[in-house]
């Protein structure tokens, strides 16, 4: 094979190879990340089906809720997708002898790592944008909408022929609906006062939304109140009766924002008056938001450190591939342990950054010193080019 041409011709060739490797790695990363995210997203979206069915809401609400949970999966899946992409691409380049040709052209392991580091930089920007804005914004919108659904009492809430437990104090049953939107055969069990539970039956009724909240207006029925202290049952027959549903909300109007819903400034500068546990959880969440984007550099470095140093083996690199998978699993499990430890001990917070960057530093050492040791900076021999 001809030696690499020095000068101006050599640099464009290097840039072309960088783009070639980056294009392949980026394409596989997008495919793997999309496939894994879709699989996890579909599995998690099924948990929302029960909420939508029981609340009787429209399909577009379900789709919107499912879309809001997507960023939290990308935040987890993207580093794994980048790891799989680098492992696949460089194993493929080796199997098809392309990597041998690149080495023969004078590319060092660090030069081959350049497009991978660019891939890591792209992933870092995406993950940081998720951590800084999209992740807390989507979680906040999801929780707000979930809160609104759980506290919204409208006619579509109820299913015909089904006892619907709106809260632990209110159960409503409707027999059917007519063409005018009225409900027929209404039965309500109201236990807001545990000493005097009330059962209401009406032949028909209708739901109304007012400025004060939702109400159900019932016609031609009776109201039965049972006094558990005296054991007496009182019955009231009515032609028209209104039950205010707004007073039965199962949560306060002002909702406390969880750590996953807060932006970085809210995490690192929590409001005053929080208890020690909540304060620590906010601080730890803020550091985790910064540490996760850094981990993608380690994820892309692990396969490079396992595949590039050492001599080529024409019988394949199965051992090196399995070794890269093992180190990635070890890195991920250790990272999870440290993050769980940091949730209860402030001293473990610096370890989060250390663990997330440790494979990156070790990988660079392997590429530099491993390449010199095995002579990978020299052009390949004629036997290796076959």
C-alpha positions as CSV (number, residue, x, y, z in Angstrom):
1,X,0.0,0.0,0.0
2,X,1.3,3.4,-0.9
3,X,2.5,5.7,2.0
4,X,0.3,8.6,3.0
5,X,0.9,11.7,1.0
6,X,2.2,14.6,3.1
7,X,1.2,18.2,2.9
8,X,-2.0,19.7,1.7
9,X,-3.3,16.4,0.3
10,X,-2.9,14.6,3.6
11,X,-5.1,16.9,5.7
12,X,-8.3,16.7,3.5
13,X,-7.9,12.9,3.5
14,X,-8.0,13.0,7.3
15,X,-11.0,15.3,7.3
16,X,-12.8,13.0,4.9
17,X,-12.1,9.9,7.1
18,X,-13.3,11.9,10.1
19,X,-16.6,12.7,8.4
20,X,-16.9,9.1,7.2
21,X,-16.6,7.6,10.7
22,X,-18.7,10.4,12.3
23,X,-21.5,9.9,9.7
24,X,-21.6,6.1,10.4
25,X,-21.5,6.6,14.2
26,X,-24.1,9.3,14.2
27,X,-26.5,7.3,11.9
28,X,-26.3,4.2,14.1
29,X,-26.7,6.3,17.3
30,X,-29.9,7.9,16.0
31,X,-31.3,4.5,14.9
32,X,-30.5,2.8,18.2
33,X,-31.6,5.7,20.4
34,X,-34.8,6.0,18.4
35,X,-35.5,2.3,18.6
36,X,-34.8,2.0,22.3
37,X,-36.7,5.1,23.1
38,X,-39.7,3.9,21.2
39,X,-39.7,0.6,23.0
40,X,-39.4,2.1,26.4
41,X,-41.9,4.8,25.5
42,X,-44.5,2.4,24.4
43,X,-44.1,0.3,27.5
44,X,-44.4,3.3,29.8
45,X,-47.3,4.8,27.8
46,X,-49.4,1.7,28.6
47,X,-49.5,2.9,32.3
48,X,-51.4,6.0,31.1
49,X,-54.1,4.0,29.4
50,X,-55.8,3.2,32.7
51,X,-55.8,6.8,33.7
52,X,-57.3,7.8,30.4
53,X,-59.9,5.0,30.4
54,X,-61.1,5.7,33.9
55,X,-61.2,9.4,33.3
56,X,-62.9,9.1,30.0
57,X,-60.7,11.7,28.3
58,X,-59.9,12.1,24.6
59,X,-57.2,10.2,22.8
60,X,-55.3,13.4,22.0
61,X,-54.8,14.0,25.8
62,X,-53.3,10.5,26.1
63,X,-51.0,11.2,23.1
64,X,-49.9,14.5,24.7
65,X,-49.2,12.9,28.0
66,X,-47.2,10.2,26.3
67,X,-45.2,12.8,24.4
68,X,-44.3,14.6,27.6
69,X,-42.7,11.6,29.1
70,X,-40.4,11.0,26.1
71,X,-37.5,13.4,27.1
72,X,-36.8,11.4,30.3
73,X,-36.2,8.3,28.2
74,X,-33.9,10.0,25.7
75,X,-31.9,11.2,28.7
76,X,-31.2,7.6,29.7
77,X,-31.1,5.9,26.2
78,X,-28.9,8.4,24.3
79,X,-25.5,7.5,26.1
80,X,-26.3,3.8,25.6
81,X,-27.2,4.4,22.0
82,X,-23.9,6.2,21.4
83,X,-22.0,3.3,23.1
84,X,-23.6,0.7,20.9
85,X,-23.0,2.8,17.8
86,X,-19.3,3.2,18.4
87,X,-18.9,-0.4,19.3
88,X,-20.8,-1.6,16.2
89,X,-19.1,0.8,13.7
90,X,-15.5,0.2,14.8
91,X,-16.0,-3.6,15.0
92,X,-17.5,-3.3,11.5
93,X,-14.5,-1.2,10.3
94,X,-12.1,-3.8,11.7
95,X,-14.0,-6.8,10.2
96,X,-14.0,-5.2,6.7
97,X,-10.3,-4.2,7.0
98,X,-11.1,-0.5,6.7
99,X,-9.5,0.2,10.0
100,X,-6.3,-1.5,8.9
101,X,-6.2,0.7,5.8
102,X,-6.6,3.8,8.0
103,X,-3.8,2.7,10.2
104,X,-1.6,2.1,7.2
105,X,-2.4,5.7,6.1
106,X,-0.8,6.8,9.4
107,X,-3.8,7.5,11.5
108,X,-3.0,7.1,15.2
109,X,-5.6,5.8,17.8
110,X,-6.2,9.4,18.9
111,X,-6.8,10.5,15.4
112,X,-9.4,7.7,15.0
113,X,-11.0,8.8,18.3
114,X,-11.5,12.4,17.0
115,X,-14.9,11.8,15.2
116,X,-16.0,9.7,18.2
117,X,-15.3,12.7,20.5
118,X,-17.2,14.9,18.1
119,X,-20.1,12.5,18.5
120,X,-19.8,12.7,22.2
121,X,-19.8,16.5,22.0
122,X,-23.0,16.4,20.0
123,X,-24.6,14.1,22.6
124,X,-23.3,16.3,25.4
125,X,-25.1,19.3,23.9
126,X,-28.3,17.3,23.5
127,X,-28.2,16.0,27.0
128,X,-27.4,19.4,28.5
129,X,-30.3,20.9,26.7
130,X,-32.5,18.2,28.1
131,X,-31.1,18.6,31.7
132,X,-31.3,22.4,31.6
133,X,-34.7,22.9,30.0
134,X,-36.6,20.2,28.2
135,X,-36.6,17.6,30.9
136,X,-37.9,19.8,33.8
137,X,-40.3,21.6,31.4
138,X,-41.9,18.3,30.2
139,X,-42.0,16.9,33.7
140,X,-43.7,20.1,35.0
141,X,-46.2,20.1,32.2
142,X,-46.9,16.4,32.7
143,X,-47.5,16.7,36.4
144,X,-49.7,19.8,36.0
145,X,-51.8,18.1,33.4
146,X,-52.0,14.9,35.5
147,X,-53.0,17.0,38.5
148,X,-55.7,18.7,36.4
149,X,-57.1,15.4,35.1
150,X,-57.3,14.0,38.6
151,X,-59.2,17.0,39.9
152,X,-61.5,17.6,36.9
153,X,-65.1,16.5,37.3
154,X,-67.1,16.7,34.1
155,X,-69.7,14.5,32.5
156,X,-67.1,12.7,30.4
157,X,-65.5,11.5,33.7
158,X,-68.2,8.8,34.2
159,X,-68.7,5.6,32.2
160,X,-72.2,4.2,31.7
161,X,-73.0,1.3,33.9
162,X,-69.9,1.6,36.0
163,X,-69.3,2.7,39.6
164,X,-66.6,5.4,39.3
165,X,-64.6,6.2,42.4
166,X,-63.9,9.9,41.9
167,X,-62.1,10.2,45.3
168,X,-62.1,8.0,48.4
169,X,-65.1,10.0,49.6
170,X,-67.2,10.0,46.5
171,X,-68.5,7.3,44.2
172,X,-70.8,8.0,41.2
173,X,-72.9,5.6,39.1
174,X,-74.9,6.5,36.0
175,X,-77.1,4.1,34.1
176,X,-77.0,5.7,30.6
177,X,-77.1,9.0,28.7
178,X,-79.7,10.4,26.4
179,X,-79.4,12.4,23.2
180,X,-79.5,15.7,25.1
181,X,-76.4,14.8,27.1
182,X,-78.3,14.1,30.3
183,X,-77.4,11.2,32.5
184,X,-80.1,8.7,33.5
185,X,-80.3,6.6,36.7
186,X,-77.8,8.6,38.9
187,X,-76.6,7.0,42.1
188,X,-74.1,8.9,44.3
189,X,-72.5,7.8,47.6
190,X,-71.0,10.8,49.4
191,X,-68.9,10.2,52.6
192,X,-67.4,13.6,53.1
193,X,-68.9,13.4,56.6
194,X,-67.9,9.9,57.9
195,X,-70.4,10.1,60.7
196,X,-73.3,10.8,58.4
197,X,-72.8,9.3,54.9
198,X,-75.2,10.3,52.2
199,X,-76.7,8.3,49.3
200,X,-78.4,10.1,46.6
201,X,-80.6,8.7,43.8
202,X,-82.1,10.6,40.9
203,X,-83.9,9.6,37.8
204,X,-81.9,12.0,35.6
205,X,-79.3,14.7,35.9
206,X,-76.8,17.0,34.1
207,X,-73.3,18.3,34.7
208,X,-72.5,22.0,34.8
209,X,-69.2,23.9,34.9
210,X,-69.3,27.1,36.8
211,X,-66.8,29.7,38.0
212,X,-66.7,27.9,41.3
213,X,-66.2,24.5,39.8
214,X,-68.2,21.5,38.5
215,X,-71.6,20.6,39.8
216,X,-74.2,17.9,39.1
217,X,-77.8,18.9,39.0
218,X,-80.2,16.1,39.7
219,X,-84.0,15.9,39.1
220,X,-86.7,13.7,40.7
221,X,-84.9,11.7,43.3
222,X,-84.3,11.2,47.0
223,X,-81.5,11.9,49.4
224,X,-80.8,9.4,52.3
225,X,-78.6,10.4,55.2
226,X,-77.6,7.8,57.8
227,X,-76.5,8.9,61.3
228,X,-74.0,6.3,62.5
229,X,-74.2,7.7,66.1
230,X,-77.9,7.5,66.5
231,X,-78.6,4.8,63.9
232,X,-81.3,6.9,62.3
233,X,-82.0,7.1,58.6
234,X,-83.5,10.3,57.2
235,X,-84.9,10.4,53.6
236,X,-85.5,13.6,51.6
237,X,-87.5,13.5,48.4
238,X,-86.6,16.3,45.9
239,X,-87.5,17.6,42.5
240,X,-84.2,19.3,42.0
241,X,-81.0,18.9,43.9
242,X,-77.4,20.3,43.2
243,X,-74.2,18.7,44.4
244,X,-71.0,20.8,44.4
245,X,-68.1,18.6,43.1
246,X,-65.5,21.3,43.4
247,X,-65.2,20.9,47.1
248,X,-64.1,17.3,46.6
249,X,-60.7,18.0,45.0
250,X,-58.2,15.5,46.3
251,X,-55.2,18.0,46.3
252,X,-54.6,21.6,47.0
253,X,-54.6,24.2,44.2
254,X,-51.0,25.1,44.8
255,X,-48.9,22.0,44.2
256,X,-45.3,21.6,45.4
257,X,-42.8,21.2,42.6
258,X,-40.8,18.0,42.8
259,X,-37.1,17.9,42.0
260,X,-37.6,16.5,38.5
261,X,-39.9,19.5,37.7
262,X,-37.4,22.2,38.7
263,X,-34.9,24.0,36.5
264,X,-31.2,24.1,37.4
265,X,-31.4,27.5,39.1
266,X,-34.2,26.3,41.3
267,X,-32.3,23.1,42.2
268,X,-29.0,24.8,43.2
269,X,-30.8,27.7,44.9
270,X,-33.8,26.1,46.6
271,X,-36.4,28.3,48.4
272,X,-36.1,28.9,52.1
273,X,-38.0,26.9,54.6
274,X,-37.5,23.4,53.2
275,X,-36.8,20.5,55.4
276,X,-33.3,18.9,55.2
277,X,-34.4,15.9,53.2
278,X,-36.1,17.9,50.5
279,X,-33.3,20.4,50.4
280,X,-30.7,17.6,49.9
281,X,-32.8,15.9,47.2
282,X,-32.9,19.2,45.2
283,X,-29.1,19.7,45.4
284,X,-28.4,16.1,44.4
285,X,-30.8,16.3,41.5
286,X,-29.0,19.4,40.3
287,X,-25.6,17.7,40.3
288,X,-27.1,14.6,38.6
289,X,-28.4,16.9,35.8
290,X,-24.8,18.1,35.2
291,X,-23.1,14.7,35.6
292,X,-25.3,12.7,33.2
293,X,-24.3,14.7,30.1
294,X,-20.6,14.1,31.0
295,X,-21.1,10.3,31.1
296,X,-21.6,10.1,27.3
297,X,-17.9,10.8,26.8
298,X,-17.1,7.8,28.9
299,X,-19.7,5.7,27.1
300,X,-18.1,6.4,23.7
301,X,-14.6,6.0,25.0
302,X,-15.1,2.5,26.4
303,X,-15.4,0.7,23.0
304,X,-12.5,2.6,21.6
305,X,-10.2,1.6,24.5
306,X,-11.2,-2.0,24.1
307,X,-11.0,-2.3,20.3
308,X,-8.2,0.0,19.1
309,X,-5.1,-1.0,21.2
310,X,-3.4,-4.3,20.6
311,X,-2.8,-6.4,17.5
312,X,-5.5,-7.2,15.0
313,X,-7.0,-10.7,15.0
314,X,-8.3,-12.0,11.7
315,X,-10.6,-14.4,13.6
316,X,-12.6,-11.5,14.9
317,X,-12.8,-9.4,18.0
318,X,-15.5,-11.1,20.0
319,X,-13.5,-11.0,23.2
320,X,-12.9,-7.3,22.9
321,X,-16.6,-6.6,22.1
322,X,-17.7,-8.6,25.2
323,X,-15.0,-6.8,27.3
324,X,-16.4,-3.5,26.2
325,X,-19.9,-4.6,27.1
326,X,-18.7,-5.8,30.5
327,X,-17.0,-2.5,31.2
328,X,-20.0,-0.5,30.1
329,X,-22.2,-2.5,32.5
330,X,-19.7,-2.1,35.3
331,X,-19.6,1.6,34.7
332,X,-23.3,2.0,34.6
333,X,-23.9,0.0,37.7
334,X,-21.2,1.8,39.6
335,X,-22.7,5.1,38.5
336,X,-26.1,4.2,39.8
337,X,-24.7,3.1,43.1
338,X,-22.8,6.4,43.5
339,X,-25.9,8.4,42.6
340,X,-28.0,6.5,45.1
341,X,-25.3,7.1,47.7
342,X,-25.2,10.8,47.0
343,X,-28.9,11.0,47.7
344,X,-28.1,10.5,51.4
345,X,-24.5,11.7,51.7
346,X,-23.2,15.0,50.4
347,X,-19.7,13.6,50.4
348,X,-20.6,11.3,47.5
349,X,-21.5,14.2,45.2
350,X,-17.9,14.7,43.9
351,X,-17.7,10.9,43.3
352,X,-20.5,11.3,40.7
353,X,-18.3,13.5,38.5
354,X,-15.3,11.3,39.1
355,X,-17.0,8.1,38.1
356,X,-18.6,9.7,35.0
357,X,-15.2,10.9,33.8
358,X,-13.0,8.0,34.9
359,X,-13.5,5.8,31.8
360,X,-12.8,8.8,29.6
361,X,-9.4,9.4,31.3
362,X,-8.5,5.7,31.4
363,X,-9.6,5.3,27.8
364,X,-7.3,8.2,26.6
365,X,-4.4,6.6,28.5
366,X,-5.1,3.2,26.8
367,X,-5.2,4.9,23.3
368,X,-1.9,6.8,23.9
369,X,0.2,4.3,25.8
370,X,-1.4,1.2,24.3
371,X,-0.8,2.6,20.8
372,X,2.9,3.2,21.5
373,X,3.3,-0.1,23.1
374,X,1.9,-2.1,20.3
375,X,3.3,0.1,17.5
376,X,-0.1,1.2,16.3
377,X,1.3,4.6,15.2
378,X,3.4,2.9,12.5
379,X,1.9,1.9,9.2
380,X,0.6,-1.6,9.0
381,X,2.8,-4.4,7.6
382,X,2.1,-6.1,4.4
383,X,0.8,-9.1,6.2
384,X,-1.8,-7.0,8.2
385,X,-3.0,-5.4,5.0
386,X,-4.2,-8.6,3.5
